[in-house]
Amino acid sequence: MSDKQTKCPECQTVYKVSVAQLTVAQGMVCCPKCDNTFNALSHLVFAFPQNKNSVTSQLHHIQNRSFMQATAELAQPQHILDIFQRKVEHSNIDLKTYLNNLNYFSTEPIGNIPAMKLSAPDLESEKKHGNGYYLLWGIINLLLIGLLIFQILWFNPKFLNSSPALNSVFTQVCQFFNCSSLEERYSLISANRVKVKRVDRMNTQFTGELINYYDKSLALPNIKVTLKEKQQTLSTYIYSPQEYLVESLSSIQRIPKNSPFKFDILVPISRNDFDAYTLEIIKP
């Protein structure tokens, strides 16, 4: 027997159903589109031919009937229960007998849940996306991935320091988008009014102010003190904010814009042991 068509009463979607599917659970099926459960036998529909050739072939198939009688039969829907009295061509077995003895006629296993297929007109009506649609979404995904990588490198500069090639690419991207790196930001912090004072034979004191000239506040930097004797590096010390800030500012974590922060550094070396020094601001 050829496949029949049934319509979901909820979403009006037309599906193809076979005789084997009509026997499962007494014809009860589930619509995959709206999850509605309905009886496929009670909602069978009959497809009418769409073109002249199919009409002609169907009219020739109906033998011993007049043209007007055959046309009237095609135009009127058949009764639902009449389908059980119809017989297969060149066979004396009707649909009711076939359904009752399906296990003997069919060797294929019958599943618990019938799988229905959309009717041909519904499949053709589905909208297909063109190449431009997928190209657009591909470009958007690439931009989002690039933005994620840029943020990772921005907040983890250690990756840039370990790879000169990656650092060069990141710098070019920053120049294109007119953004500044962490090194450029911390280069705008200056140490002003620096004074060097001998405390005793073993210690020297450095005092001054840190001023942030960047547009936004920054995390307090580290201070690198380099002592030189006759243009040769004698010793180097690096101090964290907790070590160089005065006691009243010891709890501060960030330095705001254009606000002087006093520092006080005690270097464990005599003032007479060096004749030059440098204070370098380095990022934390």
C-alpha positions in Angstrom: 0.0 0.0 0.0 1.2 3.5 -0.7 1.9 6.0 2.1 -1.0 8.1 3.3 -1.0 11.6 4.8 -2.3 12.8 8.1 -2.6 16.3 9.5 -1.9 17.4 13.1 -5.0 19.0 14.5 -2.9 21.4 16.6 -0.4 22.9 14.2 -2.0 21.8 10.9 1.3 20.2 9.7 0.9 17.4 7.2 2.9 14.2 7.6 3.4 11.0 5.6 2.3 7.9 7.4 2.7 4.2 6.4 0.4 1.4 7.1 2.9 0.0 9.7 2.8 3.3 11.6 -1.1 3.3 11.6 -1.0 0.0 13.5 1.2 1.1 16.3 -0.7 2.1 19.4 -4.0 1.9 17.4 -2.9 4.8 15.2 -1.8 7.2 17.9 1.2 9.3 16.9 3.1 12.3 18.2 3.7 15.4 16.2 7.4 16.3 16.3 6.7 19.9 15.6 4.3 20.8 18.5 4.5 17.5 20.6 0.7 17.0 20.2 -0.5 13.4 20.4 -3.4 12.6 18.0 -4.9 9.6 16.2 -3.5 9.6 12.7 -6.4 7.5 11.4 -9.0 10.1 12.5 -7.1 12.9 10.7 -6.2 11.3 7.4 -6.1 13.7 4.4 -6.1 13.0 0.7 -3.7 14.8 -1.6 -5.1 16.0 -4.8 -3.0 16.1 -8.0 -1.2 19.4 -8.6 -0.8 19.4 -12.4 -2.7 18.4 -15.5 -0.6 15.2 -16.2 -1.3 13.8 -12.7 -5.0 14.5 -13.2 -5.0 12.7 -16.5 -3.2 9.7 -15.1 -5.5 9.3 -12.2 -8.6 9.6 -14.4 -7.3 6.8 -16.7 -6.7 4.7 -13.6 -10.4 4.8 -12.8 -11.9 2.3 -15.2 -15.5 1.8 -16.2 -16.6 5.2 -15.0 -17.7 8.2 -16.9 -15.7 11.4 -17.0 -18.1 13.4 -14.9 -18.4 10.6 -12.3 -14.7 10.4 -11.9 -14.3 14.1 -11.6 -16.9 14.3 -8.9 -15.3 11.5 -6.9 -11.9 13.3 -7.0 -13.5 16.6 -5.8 -15.3 15.1 -2.8 -13.5 13.8 0.3 -13.9 10.1 1.0 -15.3 8.8 4.3 -12.6 7.9 6.8 -13.9 4.4 7.5 -14.1 3.5 3.8 -10.3 3.1 3.8 -10.6 -0.1 5.8 -12.7 -1.7 3.0 -10.3 -0.8 0.2 -8.2 -3.6 -1.3 -4.7 -3.6 -2.7 -4.5 -3.8 -6.4 -4.4 -7.4 -7.7 -5.2 -8.7 -4.2 -8.3 -9.8 -2.3 -7.0 -8.6 1.1 -8.6 -5.4 2.4 -6.9 -2.9 4.8 -8.6 -4.3 7.9 -7.4 -7.8 7.3 -3.9 -6.5 6.4 -3.7 -4.5 9.7 -4.8 -7.4 11.8 -2.2 -9.7 10.3 0.6 -7.2 9.8 3.1 -9.3 11.8 2.7 -12.0 9.2 3.0 -9.8 6.2 5.8 -7.6 7.3 9.3 -8.8 8.3 10.5 -5.4 9.5 10.3 -4.7 13.3 7.7 -2.1 14.4 8.9 0.6 16.8 7.0 1.8 19.8 7.0 5.4 18.6 6.1 6.0 14.9 8.5 8.2 13.0 6.6 10.6 10.8 8.0 12.5 7.8 6.8 15.9 6.7 4.8 16.1 3.5 6.6 17.2 0.4 5.0 20.7 0.3 6.1 21.4 3.9 9.7 20.4 3.1 9.8 22.7 0.1 8.4 25.6 2.1 11.3 25.5 4.5 13.6 28.5 4.1 17.2 27.8 3.2 20.0 30.2 4.2 22.4 31.3 1.5 26.2 31.5 1.6 26.0 35.2 2.7 24.2 34.2 5.9 26.9 31.7 7.0 29.7 34.1 5.9 28.3 36.9 8.0 28.0 34.6 11.1 31.5 33.3 10.5 33.0 36.8 10.4 31.1 37.7 13.7 32.5 34.6 15.4 36.0 35.4 14.3 35.7 38.9 15.6 34.5 37.6 19.0 37.3 35.2 19.2 39.8 37.9 18.4 38.3 40.2 21.0 38.6 37.4 23.6 42.3 36.8 22.7 43.0 40.5 22.9 41.5 40.7 26.4 43.5 37.8 27.6 46.7 39.4 26.4 45.7 42.8 27.8 45.2 41.5 31.3 48.0 39.0 31.2 51.1 40.9 29.9 53.4 38.0 30.9 52.4 36.2 27.7 53.6 39.2 25.7 56.9 39.3 27.5 57.6 35.6 26.7 56.8 36.0 23.0 58.4 38.8 21.0 56.3 38.0 17.9 53.1 38.1 19.9 54.1 41.3 21.5 54.8 42.9 18.1 51.3 41.9 16.8 49.7 43.1 20.0 51.5 46.5 19.7 50.3 46.9 16.1 46.7 46.2 17.0 47.0 48.7 19.9 48.3 51.3 17.5 45.4 50.6 15.1 42.8 51.0 17.8 44.6 53.8 19.5 44.9 51.9 22.9 47.8 52.1 25.3 49.7 49.2 26.9 50.4 48.8 30.6 54.0 49.9 30.1 52.8 53.1 28.5 50.4 53.7 31.4 53.0 53.2 34.1 55.5 55.4 32.2 53.2 58.3 33.0 53.9 57.8 36.8 56.7 60.1 37.8 58.8 60.3 41.0 59.2 64.0 42.0 61.0 65.9 44.7 63.4 63.0 45.4 65.7 63.6 48.3 68.6 61.4 49.5 69.6 61.5 53.1 72.2 59.6 55.1 70.7 57.9 58.1 73.8 56.1 59.6 76.8 54.3 58.3 74.7 51.4 57.0 71.5 53.0 55.7 70.4 55.7 53.3 66.9 57.2 53.0 65.1 58.1 49.8 62.0 60.3 50.0 59.8 61.9 47.4 56.4 61.9 45.7 54.7 59.7 43.1 52.3 61.4 40.7 50.1 59.7 38.2 49.6 61.7 35.0 47.5 59.0 33.4 43.8 59.7 32.8 42.6 57.0 35.2 43.8 55.5 38.5 46.4 52.7 38.4 47.5 50.0 40.8 50.4 51.2 42.8 53.7 50.3 41.0 56.9 48.9 42.3 60.0 51.2 42.7 63.3 49.9 41.4 66.4 51.7 43.0 69.7 51.3 41.2 72.9 52.5 42.9 76.0 53.2 40.9 79.6 53.8 41.7 81.8 55.4 38.9 79.1 54.6 36.3 79.0 50.9 37.3 76.0 49.3 38.9 76.7 48.7 42.6 73.4 47.2 43.7 69.7 47.1 42.8 66.7 47.0 45.1 62.9 46.6 44.2 60.3 47.8 46.8 56.6 47.1 46.8 54.0 49.7 47.7 53.8 48.3 51.3 57.5 48.9 51.7 57.8 52.4 50.3 54.5 54.1 51.2 54.4 56.3 54.3 52.5 54.9 57.3 49.4 57.0 56.6 49.1 55.6 53.1 50.0 52.0 53.8 46.4 50.7 53.1 46.1 52.4 49.7 46.0 50.0 46.7 45.7 52.4 43.7 47.1 55.8 42.9 44.6 58.3 41.5 45.2 60.9 38.8 47.3 63.9 39.7 47.5 63.0 43.4 50.9 63.0 45.0 51.7 59.9 47.1 54.7 60.3 49.4 57.2 57.4 49.6 60.0 56.7 52.1 62.6 54.1 51.1 65.4 52.9 53.4 68.3 51.4 51.4 70.7 49.2 53.4 73.9 50.8 52.1 76.0 53.7 53.2 75.6 57.0 51.4 79.4 57.2 50.8 79.4 53.9 48.9 77.6 55.3 45.7 77.8 58.5 43.8 74.7 58.1 41.5 71.3 56.4 41.6 68.2 55.9 39.5 64.5 55.4 40.5 62.5 53.4 38.0 58.8 52.9 38.1 57.8 49.4 37.1 54.4 47.8 36.8 53.3 45.5 39.6 
